[in-house]
Amino acid sequence: MNSPVEKIKERLSIIDVISSYLQVSQSGNNYKARCPFHNEKTPSFFISPDRGSYYCFGCGAKGDIFSFVQQFEGTDFLGSLKILAERAGVVLEKRSSNEKIDDKERYYEIMEEATSFFEAMFEKEPETRSYLRNRGLSDATIKSFRIGYAPSVWRSVSDHLINKGFKKEDLETVGLIKRNEKGFYDRFRSRIIFPISDSSGRVIAFSGRTFALSSNNGKGETATEEAKYLNSPDTPLFNKSNVLFGIDKAKASIRTRGYSIVVEGQMDLILSHQASFTNTVAVSGTALADDVTDHESKINNLGLIRRLSENVIFAYDGDEAGIRAVSRSAIIALSLDMQVKVAVLPEGQDPADIISSDPTLWKDMIKNSVNIVSFHIDRICKSSNDVRIRGKKIREIVFPFLSMVKSSIERSAYITEIHNKTGLPDRAIIEDFEIYEKTLLPKKINNQEEDKMDAKKQSRKDSLEQKLFGIIFWNTKNKQGQDIDKLVEDFKESVGQEFFDKMFLVHEPFSEALAFEAEMWYGGKTKELSRDTKEIILNLEEEILNGKKITLAPFDTPEKLNEFNNILRRIEEIKKSRSL
């Protein structure tokens, strides 16, 4: 009997899967795309339908449909299995009671059982449903987001889970219970519960909102006694910087619509979805990653939605705290090369308030969102008519964003906008910005040097070697003609068998990847293969000979001088052969 993995691979081709995430184009028998796992302008991400695999020659990412979904969605193997099984129509059978499972699987089971418990408790408390209805939530929305309720007693969910056979230690590990000198107790009590799911839809954490029932005689907690929201701590399943609330429900819509909306609170997100803006995610219960130094490889929450779309609209509360949060979030997004806009909300209002009162107003705010730079320019102009104060705030608030704009044309346009809106002389703006940029120059230079080190740029010789051995490895398995074998044999004779064997040993561990690259470029192109192989060999031989020239100096023996002259003659022969 075929396993679920085999069934999924039978029903889903790698092209079907990857093309649902990326724009791909055919290249011979294979396909190529811009790699989603590092920034690039020229496609270096190749997909082989025959092999059922992909490989990026820019960053080395490789694998099959499961590893692709894992990396793209920021999930684990079980998460990718769940996503692809649903897409393929493959039913994943529940494990038997005596079947051993690893720790993570057990933690997921605990979180699922806890979610079902909170949902059941919600049904028993009509006042919680009444409260959410008054906030504008429909019954269908409540059910879709699996909203629950944690009773006010000290041990409700923990007693339930222990009776189901789960261990207290595991409940503590996933953040459901806390300990003190008297024992353990539930982390979430007398709160409306919002489950937080990963991109595959598995519950990994909770966010609880205080809610005191009028009928509980004061036993419930109030917002004055505790924080309004209580969130799960970091656990083996949940890292605040790796997920955004609602990403599982929003990801398809983000990809389709071409932009994401980021709000602060759970109610903001849920009502936005109810108003048909299903491309909305929320930071509540999570945290935007503030480490932006490794934006090409680090999977954080903004990095994840950037893979879906580089366009983002921040719609935070219209108070000073919300404005500060927008600025912090925008800096992170800009560092990831995202296009950042801001929805301008009335002061003192949040998206939930606006949507509840008038969903069309929310639609207009999203439609009329403005670039982050323009957003701050407008706010500065409204705050003061004094040109000197405006100039000071432009330097303090706008310049940090302006410095992250890579396009000179865009920068020039923003400087013109600052001039037109503030009345500041454009020459003065340019001069002040140049001074600001100079203060950042040492840091930029250091970052550039680090980037060069990290890139580990290949020498021309290394590149030629890789191309040649890719052809050799591919030709060994799939004979492309005797002329290739002849060219390689001539090359061996020219550089020496020992020298060739050393190069072979260096590249042999990467034979599969190198052969794959050759196949990508030359599959079905025999004439091009022969011509390019000859050219690669000539160029590589010339590079090797030029390297040998250096090692021979000084010419203190007749043997060295003779070898040097032979090298010069061979280099000249190579140059002449190119002109033929």
C-alpha positions in Angstrom: 0.0 0.0 0.0 1.3 3.4 -0.9 2.2 5.8 1.9 0.5 9.2 2.1 3.8 10.8 0.8 3.8 8.5 -2.3 0.1 9.2 -2.9 0.6 12.9 -2.8 3.6 12.8 -5.2 1.5 10.7 -7.6 -1.3 13.3 -7.6 0.7 16.5 -7.5 3.6 17.3 -9.9 6.4 19.6 -8.7 5.5 22.1 -11.4 1.9 22.2 -10.2 3.0 22.9 -6.6 5.8 25.4 -7.2 3.9 27.3 -10.0 1.1 27.9 -7.4 3.7 29.9 -5.4 6.0 31.3 -8.1 5.9 32.5 -11.7 7.8 29.9 -13.7 8.9 29.7 -17.3 9.9 26.7 -19.4 13.6 26.2 -20.1 14.0 23.1 -22.4 12.6 20.1 -20.6 12.7 22.0 -17.3 11.5 25.2 -15.7 13.1 28.2 -14.0 12.0 31.0 -11.7 13.4 33.7 -9.4 14.4 32.0 -6.2 12.0 32.8 -3.3 14.7 32.0 -0.7 17.2 34.8 -1.6 17.0 38.1 -3.4 17.9 37.9 -7.1 17.0 39.6 -10.4 18.1 36.8 -12.8 16.4 33.4 -12.3 18.7 30.8 -10.9 16.0 28.5 -9.4 15.5 25.4 -11.7 12.8 22.8 -11.5 13.0 19.3 -13.0 9.6 17.6 -13.6 11.4 14.3 -14.5 13.4 14.3 -11.2 10.5 15.8 -9.2 13.1 18.2 -7.6 14.3 21.8 -7.6 17.7 23.4 -7.2 18.9 27.0 -6.8 22.3 27.8 -8.1 22.3 31.0 -6.2 21.7 29.9 -2.7 21.8 26.1 -2.9 18.2 25.5 -1.9 17.1 22.1 -3.2 14.6 19.3 -2.6 11.1 18.0 -3.5 7.6 19.3 -3.1 7.6 18.7 0.7 10.9 20.5 1.3 9.7 23.4 -0.9 6.5 23.8 1.1 8.4 23.5 4.3 10.8 26.2 3.4 8.4 28.5 1.7 5.6 28.3 4.4 8.0 28.3 7.3 6.7 25.0 8.6 8.0 21.5 9.4 7.6 18.2 7.5 4.3 17.4 9.2 3.0 20.8 8.3 3.9 20.4 4.7 2.3 17.0 4.7 -0.9 18.4 6.0 -0.9 21.3 3.4 -0.2 19.0 0.4 -2.5 16.2 1.6 -5.4 18.7 1.6 -4.5 19.9 -1.8 -4.1 16.4 -3.3 -7.3 15.1 -1.6 -5.3 12.5 0.4 -6.8 11.6 3.8 -4.2 11.4 6.5 -5.2 8.6 8.9 -5.1 9.2 12.6 -2.5 7.3 14.4 -3.4 4.2 16.5 -3.5 4.6 20.3 -0.4 2.4 20.8 1.6 4.0 18.0 4.7 5.9 19.2 4.9 9.6 18.3 7.6 12.2 18.7 7.4 15.1 21.2 6.2 17.6 18.6 3.3 15.5 17.4 2.2 15.0 21.0 2.4 18.8 21.6 0.2 19.4 18.5 -2.3 16.9 19.9 -2.4 18.8 23.2 -3.0 22.1 21.5 -5.8 20.7 19.4 -7.5 19.1 22.3 -7.2 22.3 24.3 -8.7 24.3 21.4 -11.7 21.9 21.3 -12.1 22.2 25.1 -12.1 26.1 24.9 -14.6 25.9 22.1 -16.9 23.7 24.2 -16.6 26.1 27.1 -17.5 29.0 24.9 -20.8 27.3 23.9 -21.7 27.1 27.6 -21.3 30.8 28.2 -24.0 32.7 26.3 -22.6 36.1 27.5 -19.3 35.6 25.7 -21.2 35.0 22.5 -23.4 38.0 23.2 -20.3 40.1 23.8 -18.7 39.1 20.4 -21.9 39.6 18.6 -22.2 43.1 20.0 -18.6 43.7 18.6 -19.9 42.7 15.2 -18.8 39.1 14.9 -21.2 36.6 13.2 -21.6 33.0 14.4 -19.9 31.8 11.2 -16.9 33.9 11.9 -16.7 32.8 15.5 -16.8 29.2 14.4 -14.3 29.7 11.5 -11.7 31.2 13.9 -12.4 28.6 16.6 -12.9 31.3 19.3 -13.2 29.7 22.8 -13.5 30.6 26.4 -11.3 29.6 29.4 -13.4 29.3 32.6 -12.4 31.3 35.7 -11.5 28.2 37.8 -7.8 27.5 38.5 -7.6 24.1 36.8 -10.1 23.6 34.0 -8.2 22.9 30.8 -5.3 21.2 32.7 -7.7 18.7 34.5 -9.4 18.0 31.2 -6.1 17.3 29.4 -4.7 15.2 32.3 -7.9 13.1 32.2 -7.2 12.6 28.5 -3.8 11.0 29.4 -1.5 14.0 28.8 1.3 14.8 31.2 1.6 17.9 33.3 5.2 18.4 32.1 4.0 18.5 28.5 1.2 21.0 29.4 3.9 23.3 30.9 6.1 22.9 27.9 3.4 24.1 25.5 2.6 27.0 27.8 -0.9 25.9 29.1 0.0 25.8 32.8 2.2 27.6 35.2 3.8 26.5 38.5 4.2 28.2 41.9 5.1 26.9 45.4 1.6 25.5 45.8 1.6 23.5 42.5 0.4 24.3 39.0 -2.6 26.2 37.6 -4.0 27.2 34.2 -2.3 30.1 32.4 -5.5 31.1 30.8 -8.5 31.8 33.1 -11.7 33.8 32.6 -10.6 34.9 29.1 -11.9 34.7 25.6 -9.4 32.5 23.7 -8.1 33.1 20.2 -6.1 30.1 18.9 -2.9 31.1 16.9 -2.2 28.7 14.1 0.9 28.1 11.9 0.7 28.4 8.1 -0.6 24.8 7.8 -3.5 25.5 10.2 -2.2 23.7 13.3 -2.8 25.4 16.6 0.5 26.4 18.2 -0.4 29.0 20.8 -3.2 31.0 22.3 -4.0 34.7 23.0 -6.6 35.3 25.7 -8.7 38.5 26.2 -10.0 39.3 29.7 -13.7 38.9 30.0 -15.6 39.0 33.4 -19.0 37.4 33.2 -21.7 39.4 35.1 -23.1 36.3 36.6 -19.9 34.9 38.1 -20.1 36.9 41.4 -16.8 38.6 40.8 -14.8 35.4 40.3 -13.7 36.4 36.8 -10.7 38.6 36.1 -11.1 42.1 34.9 -8.9 44.3 32.7 -8.0 46.3 35.7 -6.6 43.3 37.6 -4.6 41.9 34.8 -3.3 42.8 31.3 -6.1 43.0 28.8 -4.4 40.3 26.6 -2.4 37.3 27.7 -0.4 35.4 25.2 1.4 32.0 25.1 5.1 32.1 25.9 7.7 30.8 23.4 7.5 27.0 23.2 8.9 24.3 20.9 5.8 24.9 18.7 5.6 28.7 18.9 8.1 31.4 18.3 6.6 34.9 18.3 8.8 36.1 15.4 8.0 33.1 13.1 4.2 33.5 12.7 1.5 36.1 12.4 -2.0 35.6 13.7 -4.3 34.5 10.8 -1.5 33.6 8.4 -3.1 30.2 7.7 -6.3 31.9 6.5 -4.7 34.8 4.8 -1.8 33.3 2.8 -3.8 32.3 -0.3 -5.6 35.7 -0.5 -2.3 37.6 -0.1 -0.8 35.7 -3.0 -3.9 36.3 -5.1 -4.5 39.9 -4.3 -0.8 40.9 -4.4 -0.6 42.6 -1.0 -1.1 42.0 2.7 -2.7 44.0 5.4 -1.1 44.0 8.8 -3.2 45.0 11.8 -2.5 44.9 15.6 -5.3 43.1 17.3 -7.3 39.8 16.9 -10.6 41.6 16.7 -9.1 43.9 14.0 -8.1 40.9 11.9 -11.3 38.9 12.4 -13.5 41.7 11.5 -11.3 42.6 8.5 -11.7 39.0 7.3 -15.4 39.2 7.9 -15.5 42.4 5.7 -13.9 40.3 2.9 -10.3 41.5 3.4 -9.1 38.0 3.8 -5.5 39.0 3.1 -5.2 40.5 6.6 -2.8 39.2 9.4 -2.3 40.5 12.9 0.7 41.0 15.2 -1.3 40.5 18.4 0.0 37.4 20.3 3.1 37.4 18.0 6.0 39.8 17.4 7.6 41.2 14.3 11.2 40.1 14.1 13.5 43.0 14.8 16.6 41.2 13.6 16.9 42.3 10.0 20.5 41.5 9.4 19.8 38.1 7.8 16.8 39.0 5.7 17.7 36.7 2.8 17.7 33.4 4.7 15.9 34.0 8.0 12.3 32.9 8.1 10.5 35.4 10.2 6.9 36.5 10.0 7.3 39.4 7.7 9.8 37.4 5.6 7.1 34.8 5.2 4.5 37.2 3.9 7.1 38.8 1.7 7.4 35.5 -0.2 3.7 35.8 -0.8 3.8 39.4 -1.9 6.3 42.3 -1.4 3.5 44.8 -1.0 2.2 45.4 2.6 -0.2 47.9 4.2 0.1 48.6 7.9 -3.2 49.5 9.5 -2.5 50.1 13.2 -4.4 52.1 15.8 -4.7 55.8 15.1 -3.0 56.9 18.3 0.6 57.8 19.1 1.4 54.3 20.2 0.0 52.9 17.0 2.1 55.4 14.9 5.3 54.4 16.7 4.5 50.7 16.1 3.9 51.5 12.4 7.3 53.1 12.2 9.1 50.2 13.8 7.3 47.7 11.6 7.9 49.7 8.4 11.7 49.8 9.1 11.7 46.0 9.3 9.6 45.6 6.2 11.8 48.1 4.2 14.9 46.1 5.2 13.3 43.2 3.5 12.8 45.2 0.3 9.1 45.4 0.8 6.9 48.2 -0.6 5.3 49.8 2.5 2.1 51.7 2.7 0.0 53.0 5.7 -3.7 53.1 6.1 -4.5 56.4 7.8 -6.9 55.8 10.7 -8.7 58.5 12.7 -7.0 59.3 16.0 -8.3 57.1 18.8 -9.9 54.5 16.6 -8.8 51.0 15.6 -9.8 48.9 12.5 -12.3 47.0 14.6 -14.2 50.2 15.5 -14.2 51.4 11.9 -15.4 48.1 10.4 -18.1 47.6 13.0 -19.5 51.1 12.3 -19.0 51.1 8.5 -17.2 48.4 6.5 -17.2 50.6 3.4 -15.1 53.2 5.3 -12.5 50.4 6.0 -12.5 49.6 2.3 -11.8 53.3 1.4 -9.0 53.5 4.0 -7.2 50.5 2.5 -7.8 51.9 -1.0 -6.4 55.3 0.0 -3.3 54.0 1.9 -0.2 56.1 1.4 3.5 55.4 1.2 5.3 55.4 4.6 7.4 58.4 3.6 4.4 60.4 2.5 2.5 59.3 5.6 5.1 60.9 7.9 5.5 64.0 5.8 1.7 64.7 6.0 1.8 64.1 9.8 4.7 66.5 10.3 2.9 69.2 8.2 -0.3 68.8 10.3 1.6 69.0 13.6 3.3 72.5 13.0 3.4 75.4 10.6 6.8 76.4 11.8 9.4 75.7 9.0 12.2 75.2 11.5 10.2 72.6 13.5 9.2 70.9 10.3 12.8 70.7 9.2 13.9 69.2 12.5 11.1 66.5 12.3 11.9 65.7 8.7 15.5 65.0 9.7 14.5 62.9 12.7 11.5 61.0 11.3 11.6 61.0 7.5 15.3 60.7 6.7 15.7 57.2 8.3 13.0 55.9 5.9 14.4 58.0 2.9 17.8 56.4 3.4 16.3 53.0 2.8 14.9 53.9 -0.6 17.4 52.5 -3.1 16.1 54.3 -6.2 17.6 57.7 -6.8 14.5 58.6 -8.8 12.2 57.7 -5.9 14.4 59.7 -3.5 14.3 62.7 -5.8 10.5 62.5 -5.9 10.3 62.3 -2.1 12.6 65.3 -1.7 10.3 67.3 -4.1 7.3 66.2 -2.1 9.0 67.4 1.1 9.7 70.7 -0.5 6.2 71.2 -1.9 4.4 70.2 1.4 6.7 71.7 4.0 7.9 74.8 2.3 11.5 73.8 3.0 14.1 74.8 0.3 14.8 71.8 -1.8 18.6 72.6 -1.8 18.6 72.6 2.0 16.7 69.3 2.1 19.3 67.7 -0.2 22.3 69.1 1.8 20.9 68.0 5.1 20.1 64.5 3.7 23.7 64.2 2.3 25.0 65.1 5.8 22.7 62.4 7.3 23.9 59.8 4.7 27.5 60.6 5.5 26.9 59.7 9.2 25.6 56.3 8.0 28.4 55.7 5.4 30.8 53.8 7.7 28.1 51.4 8.7 27.0 50.9 5.1 30.6 50.2 4.0 31.0 47.7 6.7 27.7 46.0 5.7 28.8 45.9 2.1 32.1 44.3 3.0 30.2 41.7 5.1 27.9 41.0 2.2 31.0 40.4 0.0 32.4 38.0 2.5 29.1 36.2 2.9 28.6 35.9 -0.8 31.9 34.0 -1.2 32.1 35.1 -4.8 33.7 32.5 -7.0 36.8 33.1 -9.0 36.5 32.7 -12.8 38.6 29.5 -12.5 36.2 28.0 -9.9 33.2 28.8 -12.0 34.7 27.2 -15.1 35.6 24.1 -13.2 32.1 23.7 -11.9 30.6 24.1 -15.4 33.0 21.6 -16.9 32.5 19.0 -14.2 28.7 19.5 -14.3 28.9 18.5 -18.0 31.2 15.6 -17.2 28.9 14.2 -14.5 25.8 14.7 -16.6 27.5 13.1 -19.7 28.6 10.1 -17.6 25.0 9.2 -16.9 23.4 10.5 -20.1 25.8 10.2 -23.0 25.5 13.3 -25.2 28.0 12.3 -27.9 31.5 11.1 -28.4 32.8 14.6 -29.0 32.3 15.5 -25.3 34.4 12.5 -24.3 37.1 13.4 -26.8 37.2 17.0 -25.5 37.5 15.9 -21.9 40.3 13.4 -22.8 42.2 16.1 -24.6 41.9 18.3 -21.5 43.2 15.6 -19.3 46.2 15.1 -21.5 46.8 18.9 -21.5 46.6 19.5 -17.7 47.9 16.1 -16.6 46.0 13.1 -15.1 47.1 13.9 -11.6 46.0 17.5 -11.8 42.6 16.4 -13.3 42.1 13.8 -10.6 42.6 16.5 -7.9 39.9 18.7 -9.5 37.6 15.6 -9.8 37.9 14.9 -6.1 36.9 18.5 -5.2 33.8 18.4 -7.3 32.6 14.8 -7.0 30.7 15.3 -3.7 28.5 17.9 -5.6 28.1 15.7 -8.7 24.3 15.6 -8.5 23.8 19.3 -8.2 26.4 20.1 -10.9 24.9 17.5 -13.3 21.5 19.0 -12.6 22.8 22.5 -13.6 24.2 21.2 -16.8 20.9 19.5 -17.6 19.1 22.7 -17.0 21.2 24.6 -19.5 21.9 22.0 -22.2 19.0 19.5 -22.1 18.1 18.9 -25.8 20.8 21.3 -27.1 23.6 19.0 -28.3 25.2 21.6 -30.6 25.4 24.2 -27.9 26.8 21.7 -25.5 29.7 20.7 -27.7 30.5 24.3 -28.6 30.3 25.5 -25.0 32.3 22.6 -23.6 35.1 23.4 -26.0 35.0 27.0 -25.0 34.9 26.2 -21.2 37.9 23.8 -21.6 39.9 26.4 -23.4 39.1 29.1 -20.9 39.8 26.9 -18.0 43.1 25.7 -19.4 44.2 29.3 -20.0 43.3 30.1 -16.3 45.3 27.1 -15.1 48.3 28.1 -17.3 48.2 31.7 -16.1 48.3 30.4 -12.5 51.3 28.2 -13.3 53.2 31.1 -14.8 53.2 32.9 -11.4 54.5 29.8 -9.6 57.5 29.5 -11.9 59.1 32.9 -11.2 62.0 33.6 -10.7 63.4 31.7 -13.7 66.5 30.6 -11.9 66.9 27.3 -13.8 66.8 26.4 -17.5 63.9 24.0 -16.8 61.7 26.7 -15.3 62.4 29.0 -18.3 61.7 26.3 -20.8 58.4 25.4 -19.0 57.5 29.1 -18.9 58.0 29.4 -22.7 55.9 26.3 -23.3 53.1 27.9 -21.3 53.3 31.1 -23.3 53.1 29.1 -26.5 50.1 27.1 -25.4 48.3 30.3 -24.2 48.9 31.8 -27.7 47.6 28.6 -29.3 44.4 28.9 -27.2 43.9 32.5 -28.2 44.3 31.7 -31.9 41.9 28.7 -31.7 39.2 31.1 -30.4 39.5 33.3 -33.5 39.1 30.4 -35.9 
